[in-house]
């Protein structure tokens, strides 16, 4: 199977069922990317950013149960605008001095739709909320696998409520490209 070929849910179910994915997996930070998309200026200007520091690991049991954690250094946000990045790191938003990490803990990954549904919890500023999102699975060659997906978050759910003059949307999109290497 080529690295870019998408894995169908039925093929993934078979791989999970026959134990071919069982074991420990580590996130390849150099080939993974967690992004943030939002709108400011009353929804007219898109803002995109990337978290430059990300770590993670996962486990697939012999029965095919998938769990894992991805941790993002909140202070590594890069929107290509230094002043905005400094503000995002401040207590108005991520408060990296007190809560340096954003963590997603995957509790279940199940084949569905066009790929998988990833279910877990997202923790930002010590507030944890449930999250579920669809992802495409590709690149499985026995030693690596990639997940691509995105999900919506309301930043106010995590205490990120700063919004001067109502200019910034509280609705954000998190994009995920996660490449895992079998250990």
Protein Blocks (a to p, Z undefined) as FASTA:
>chain_A
ZZklccdfklmmmmmmnopmgccddddfklgccdddddeehhlaccddddfbdcdddddd
fkopacddddddfklpcehiaklmmmmmmmklnommlmmbccdddfbdcdehjlcacddd
ddeehiacddddddddehiahjaccddddddddfklnopabcghhlacfbdcdddddddd
dZZ
